[in-house]
Amino acid sequence: MKNIVFFILFISFTALGQIPTGYYNTANGLTGYSLKTELKNIITNGYNGQTYNDLITLYNTSDNDEYYDNGTQTNTILDMYSENPAGADPYNYVIGSSSNCGNYNSEADCYNREHVFPQGFFNQQEPMRSDAHHVIPSDGFVNGGRSNLPFGAVGSVQTTYMNGSKRGTSSTPGYSGQVFEPIDEFKGDIARMLLYFATRYEDNYNDNSWEDFNDANDPRDGSQNQWYEQWYVNLLLSWHAQDPVSQKEIDRNNDVYVHQNNRNPYIDNPQYVTMIWSGTGSTGNGTLFPTPSGMYVDTNSNTIVDAGDEIQYTYTVANIGSTTLYNLRATSPLGTFNPGNQVTSLAAGQTLNNPFGTFTYVL
């Protein structure tokens, strides 16, 4: 029933900007970096870039806050760096006011345009600078604090902002520099924006008009395919898995499509993320260890063991390796899993109970 409700909501809220019929047809059957390149072609063809100033007008519809505070703040901007999903926001910016500006001294002074992939890395060139799929409204002071830092998990905190976003020394494996960490609610949003950028602009991987990718804060690896360094791919895959696509992202994707005539494929088809990048080494070398416990079921209640009776197993699955595993499935020629769902990710040391449902063996 939940899936049906989701479908109804999708139709009712996105009728004007929904996915065009056949939009992703040419990507069918592709995987890996071939899929990434075809998605780049799809989202580049017909792209109708708008101006940098047009973003402010777009935000009035694409980023209005109808998703939190019981939907009572539709006249305010949804800023992922100041939004508090669990309670009252520390401050708000009213749509249509003079809240947008370029000067600030502290949080809550004004909001501006945050490039999730920093614009300094591409020297503020178009069309990257005005591409709404990775340029979002954010508090100016927090935006300035993030600067051009990569995203990551913060270990030693230098600054904590009002909604819990923070900057400090990385605790993300593979990177020890300074990073910026948004709150959990928006980590998947950020990851999918960055993966969009790596796809839309994959041909610019070695553009000599961009800043040298060897900048300490630039997470690019200098390749057209993977595009990001391995630690960053691992992080983005993890955040993508931990924070699935939300209605907010779906609605924003549709609004941006109306604005500039292209889409973020990782919002429309989240499975594309692991279809492309899970073969890059990011799946790691973890080891699964199942522990089953069986229960006999006399299905015809005749008190004897005969054909048709069942053994129903409950079990735990533990990742006893050292890295996160992605896209886990379970199959068996001797029985069935019910409901048999996919596990998107399993962190090192994590244990799950019955992640694929009950396993049943029929005698």
C-alpha positions as CSV (number, residue, x, y, z in Angstrom):
1,M,0.0,0.0,0.0
2,K,2.9,2.3,0.7
3,N,4.1,2.1,-2.8
4,I,0.7,2.8,-4.2
5,V,0.4,5.9,-2.1
6,F,3.8,7.1,-3.3
7,F,2.7,6.6,-6.9
8,I,-0.4,8.7,-6.4
9,L,1.5,11.5,-4.7
10,F,4.1,11.4,-7.5
11,I,1.4,11.9,-10.2
12,S,-0.5,14.6,-8.3
13,F,2.5,16.7,-7.5
14,T,4.6,16.4,-10.6
15,A,2.1,16.3,-13.5
16,L,3.7,19.4,-15.2
17,G,7.3,18.2,-15.0
18,Q,7.3,14.4,-14.8
19,I,9.7,12.2,-16.7
20,P,9.0,12.3,-20.4
21,T,8.0,9.0,-22.0
22,G,11.1,7.2,-23.2
23,Y,13.5,9.7,-21.7
24,Y,15.9,7.0,-20.5
25,N,15.2,4.4,-23.2
26,T,18.7,4.6,-24.8
27,A,20.2,3.7,-21.4
28,N,18.3,0.4,-21.2
29,G,20.6,-2.6,-20.9
30,L,23.7,-0.6,-20.1
31,T,25.8,-0.8,-17.0
32,G,29.0,0.6,-15.6
33,Y,30.6,3.6,-17.3
34,S,28.8,3.0,-20.6
35,L,25.6,3.7,-18.7
36,K,27.1,6.9,-17.2
37,T,28.2,8.2,-20.6
38,E,24.8,7.5,-22.1
39,L,23.1,9.3,-19.2
40,K,25.5,12.2,-19.9
41,N,24.2,12.3,-23.5
42,I,20.6,12.2,-22.4
43,I,20.8,15.0,-19.8
44,T,23.0,17.2,-22.1
45,N,20.8,16.9,-25.3
46,G,18.2,19.6,-25.2
47,Y,19.6,21.3,-22.1
48,N,18.3,24.8,-22.0
49,G,20.6,26.7,-19.6
50,Q,19.2,29.7,-17.8
51,T,21.1,32.6,-16.2
52,Y,22.7,32.7,-12.8
53,N,20.2,35.3,-11.6
54,D,17.3,33.1,-12.8
55,L,18.2,30.7,-10.0
56,I,16.7,33.1,-7.3
57,T,13.3,33.0,-9.1
58,L,13.5,29.3,-9.5
59,Y,14.1,28.7,-5.8
60,N,10.7,30.2,-5.0
61,T,9.1,27.1,-6.4
62,S,11.9,24.5,-6.5
63,D,13.1,25.1,-2.9
64,N,10.0,26.3,-1.0
65,D,9.7,24.5,2.3
66,E,6.4,22.5,2.2
67,Y,8.0,19.3,3.5
68,Y,8.7,20.1,7.2
69,D,7.0,21.9,10.1
70,N,3.7,20.2,9.1
71,G,3.8,22.0,5.8
72,T,3.2,25.4,7.4
73,Q,6.2,27.2,5.8
74,T,5.5,27.1,2.1
75,N,6.4,30.8,2.0
76,T,10.0,30.1,3.1
77,I,13.1,28.8,1.4
78,L,14.2,25.2,2.3
79,D,17.9,25.5,3.1
80,M,19.6,22.2,3.8
81,Y,22.2,23.9,5.9
82,S,19.7,25.5,8.3
83,E,16.6,23.2,8.1
84,N,15.7,21.3,11.3
85,P,13.6,18.3,10.2
86,A,12.7,17.4,13.8
87,G,11.5,20.7,15.1
88,A,11.5,24.5,14.7
89,D,14.1,25.9,12.3
90,P,16.7,28.2,13.9
91,Y,15.7,30.8,11.3
92,N,13.9,31.1,8.0
93,Y,14.1,33.1,4.8
94,V,10.8,34.3,3.4
95,I,10.2,33.9,-0.3
96,G,9.8,37.2,-2.2
97,S,11.7,39.2,0.5
98,S,15.1,40.7,0.3
99,S,16.6,37.7,2.1
100,N,18.9,37.0,-0.8
101,C,22.2,38.9,-0.7
102,G,26.0,38.6,-0.9
103,N,27.1,40.1,2.4
104,Y,26.9,38.4,5.8
105,N,28.5,38.4,9.2
106,S,26.7,35.5,10.9
107,E,24.1,32.9,10.4
108,A,20.6,34.1,9.5
109,D,21.8,37.3,7.8
110,C,20.9,36.2,4.3
111,Y,20.9,33.3,1.9
112,N,22.8,32.9,-1.4
113,R,23.6,30.3,-4.0
114,E,25.7,27.3,-2.9
115,H,27.5,25.2,-5.5
116,V,27.5,21.7,-4.2
117,F,30.5,21.1,-6.5
118,P,32.5,24.3,-5.8
119,Q,32.4,26.8,-8.6
120,G,36.1,27.8,-8.0
121,F,37.1,24.3,-9.3
122,F,35.6,25.2,-12.7
123,N,36.5,28.9,-12.6
124,Q,32.9,30.0,-12.4
125,Q,32.3,29.0,-16.0
126,E,28.9,28.3,-17.6
127,P,26.9,26.1,-17.9
128,M,28.2,24.6,-14.7
129,R,27.7,27.9,-12.7
130,S,24.0,28.2,-13.3
131,D,23.1,24.5,-13.4
132,A,20.3,24.3,-10.8
133,H,20.7,20.5,-10.3
134,H,23.8,21.3,-8.1
135,V,23.2,24.9,-7.1
136,I,21.0,25.3,-4.1
137,P,19.9,28.1,-1.7
138,S,21.9,28.2,1.5
139,D,22.6,30.5,4.4
140,G,25.5,32.7,3.3
141,F,27.5,32.4,6.4
142,V,27.3,28.6,6.4
143,N,28.0,28.5,2.7
144,G,31.1,30.6,3.3
145,G,32.2,28.3,6.1
146,R,31.9,25.3,3.9
147,S,33.9,27.2,1.2
148,N,35.3,24.7,-1.3
149,L,35.7,21.9,1.2
150,P,34.8,18.4,0.1
151,F,31.9,16.7,2.0
152,G,32.7,14.0,4.5
153,A,32.2,12.7,8.0
154,V,33.6,15.1,10.6
155,G,35.7,13.6,13.4
156,S,37.3,16.5,15.2
157,V,34.7,19.3,15.0
158,Q,35.9,22.9,14.3
159,T,32.5,24.5,13.8
160,T,28.9,23.3,14.4
161,Y,26.2,25.3,12.7
162,M,22.7,25.9,14.1
163,N,21.0,22.9,12.5
164,G,23.8,20.5,13.3
165,S,25.8,20.8,10.0
166,K,29.5,21.0,10.8
167,R,33.0,21.4,9.5
168,G,36.2,19.9,10.9
169,T,38.8,17.2,10.4
170,S,37.7,14.2,8.3
171,S,37.0,10.9,9.9
172,T,36.1,9.5,6.4
173,P,38.5,6.6,5.5
174,G,40.9,7.7,2.8
175,Y,40.9,11.4,3.5
176,S,42.3,13.3,6.5
177,G,41.8,16.9,5.5
178,Q,39.0,19.4,6.4
179,V,35.5,18.5,5.3
180,F,31.9,19.7,5.7
181,E,29.2,17.4,6.9
182,P,25.5,18.2,6.4
183,I,22.9,16.6,8.7
184,D,21.8,13.0,7.9
185,E,18.4,14.2,6.4
186,F,20.2,15.6,3.3
187,K,23.2,13.5,2.8
188,G,21.6,11.5,0.0
189,D,20.5,14.7,-1.7
190,I,24.0,16.0,-1.7
191,A,25.4,12.7,-3.0
192,R,23.0,12.5,-5.9
193,M,23.8,16.1,-6.8
194,L,27.5,15.4,-6.9
195,L,27.0,12.2,-9.0
196,Y,24.8,14.2,-11.4
197,F,27.7,16.7,-11.8
198,A,30.2,13.9,-12.4
199,T,27.9,12.6,-15.2
200,R,26.7,15.8,-16.8
201,Y,30.3,17.2,-17.0
202,E,32.3,14.0,-17.4
203,D,33.9,15.3,-20.6
204,N,35.4,18.1,-18.5
205,Y,37.5,15.8,-16.4
206,N,40.7,17.3,-17.7
207,D,39.5,20.7,-18.9
208,N,42.5,23.0,-18.9
209,S,40.3,26.0,-18.2
210,W,39.3,24.4,-14.9
211,E,41.4,24.5,-11.8
212,D,44.0,21.8,-11.5
213,F,42.2,18.8,-9.9
214,N,45.3,18.2,-7.7
215,D,44.0,20.9,-5.4
216,A,43.9,19.4,-1.9
217,N,40.2,20.1,-1.5
218,D,39.2,18.9,-5.0
219,P,37.9,15.3,-4.9
220,R,38.3,14.6,-8.6
221,D,40.6,11.8,-9.6
222,G,41.4,13.1,-13.0
223,S,39.6,10.4,-14.9
224,Q,36.6,10.6,-17.2
225,N,34.9,7.5,-15.9
226,Q,35.1,7.3,-12.1
227,W,35.6,11.1,-11.9
228,Y,36.0,11.2,-8.1
229,E,38.7,9.8,-5.9
230,Q,37.9,6.4,-4.5
231,W,37.3,7.6,-0.9
232,Y,34.7,10.1,-2.3
233,V,32.9,7.5,-4.4
234,N,32.7,5.3,-1.3
235,L,31.3,8.2,0.7
236,L,28.7,9.2,-1.9
237,L,27.5,5.6,-2.4
238,S,27.2,5.3,1.4
239,W,25.2,8.5,1.7
240,H,23.0,7.6,-1.3
241,A,22.2,4.3,0.4
242,Q,21.6,5.7,3.8
243,D,19.3,8.6,2.7
244,P,17.0,7.4,-0.2
245,V,15.3,9.7,-2.6
246,S,12.6,11.8,-1.0
247,Q,9.5,13.5,-2.3
248,K,11.3,16.8,-1.9
249,E,14.0,15.7,-4.3
250,I,11.4,14.3,-6.8
251,D,9.5,17.6,-6.8
252,R,12.7,19.7,-7.1
253,N,13.9,17.5,-10.0
254,N,10.6,18.2,-11.8
255,D,10.8,21.9,-11.2
256,V,14.4,22.1,-12.5
257,Y,13.4,20.1,-15.5
258,V,10.8,22.7,-16.4
259,H,13.5,25.4,-15.7
260,Q,16.3,24.0,-17.8
261,N,15.0,20.9,-19.7
262,N,17.1,18.2,-18.1
263,R,16.9,15.9,-15.2
264,N,19.0,14.2,-12.4
265,P,18.9,10.6,-13.4
266,Y,19.9,9.4,-10.0
267,I,16.7,10.8,-8.5
268,D,14.5,9.3,-11.3
269,N,16.4,5.9,-11.2
270,P,18.4,5.5,-7.9
271,Q,19.5,2.1,-9.0
272,Y,21.7,3.7,-11.7
273,V,24.2,4.8,-8.9
274,T,25.3,1.3,-8.0
275,M,24.9,0.1,-11.6
276,I,27.6,2.6,-12.5
277,W,30.0,2.9,-9.6
278,S,29.7,-0.4,-7.6
279,G,32.3,-2.0,-9.8
280,T,34.9,0.6,-9.2
281,G,36.3,-1.0,-6.0
282,S,33.8,0.7,-3.8
283,T,32.1,-2.6,-3.0
284,G,35.2,-3.5,-0.9
285,N,36.2,-7.0,0.2
286,G,33.8,-7.6,3.1
287,T,32.8,-11.1,4.1
288,L,29.2,-12.1,4.9
289,F,28.6,-14.6,7.7
290,P,25.0,-16.0,8.1
291,T,23.8,-17.6,11.2
292,P,20.5,-19.6,10.7
293,S,18.0,-21.1,13.1
294,G,15.3,-23.4,11.8
295,M,11.8,-24.1,12.9
296,Y,9.8,-27.1,11.7
297,V,6.2,-26.4,10.5
298,D,3.7,-29.3,10.2
299,T,1.7,-27.6,7.4
300,N,-1.1,-30.3,7.3
301,S,-1.1,-30.9,11.0
302,N,-0.9,-34.7,10.7
303,T,1.8,-35.0,13.3
304,I,4.2,-36.7,10.9
305,V,7.0,-35.4,8.7
306,D,5.8,-35.7,5.1
307,A,5.9,-33.9,1.8
308,G,4.7,-30.3,1.9
309,D,5.9,-29.6,5.4
310,E,8.3,-26.8,5.9
311,I,11.4,-25.7,7.7
312,Q,11.3,-21.9,8.2
313,Y,14.7,-20.4,9.0
314,T,15.4,-17.1,10.8
315,Y,18.9,-15.8,10.5
316,T,21.3,-13.0,11.0
317,V,23.8,-11.7,8.5
318,A,27.0,-10.0,9.6
319,N,29.6,-8.2,7.6
320,I,32.8,-9.3,9.3
321,G,35.0,-7.6,6.7
322,S,36.5,-4.2,6.9
323,T,34.5,-2.3,4.2
324,T,30.9,-1.5,3.4
325,L,29.2,-3.9,1.0
326,Y,26.5,-2.8,-1.5
327,N,23.5,-4.3,-3.2
328,L,23.2,-7.5,-1.3
329,R,20.8,-10.2,-2.5
330,A,20.1,-13.7,-1.3
331,T,19.1,-16.7,-3.4
332,S,19.0,-20.4,-2.8
333,P,18.1,-23.4,-5.0
334,L,16.6,-25.2,-2.0
335,G,14.0,-22.7,-0.8
336,T,12.7,-19.2,-1.1
337,F,13.1,-15.9,0.7
338,N,10.0,-13.9,1.5
339,P,9.8,-11.0,0.7
340,G,13.3,-11.3,-0.7
341,N,14.2,-7.6,-0.7
342,Q,17.6,-6.2,-1.7
343,V,19.8,-4.8,1.1
344,T,21.2,-1.5,-0.3
345,S,24.3,-1.5,1.9
346,L,25.8,-3.3,4.9
347,A,28.6,-1.5,6.8
348,A,31.6,-3.2,8.2
349,G,30.7,-4.8,11.5
350,Q,27.0,-4.4,11.0
351,T,24.6,-7.2,11.7
352,L,21.0,-7.5,10.3
353,N,18.2,-9.8,11.4
354,N,16.3,-11.5,8.6
355,P,17.3,-8.8,6.0
356,F,15.7,-10.8,3.2
357,G,12.7,-12.1,5.1
358,T,12.1,-15.6,6.3
359,F,13.7,-18.4,4.3
360,T,11.4,-21.4,3.8
361,Y,12.4,-24.9,2.7
362,V,9.6,-27.1,1.6
363,L,10.1,-30.9,2.2
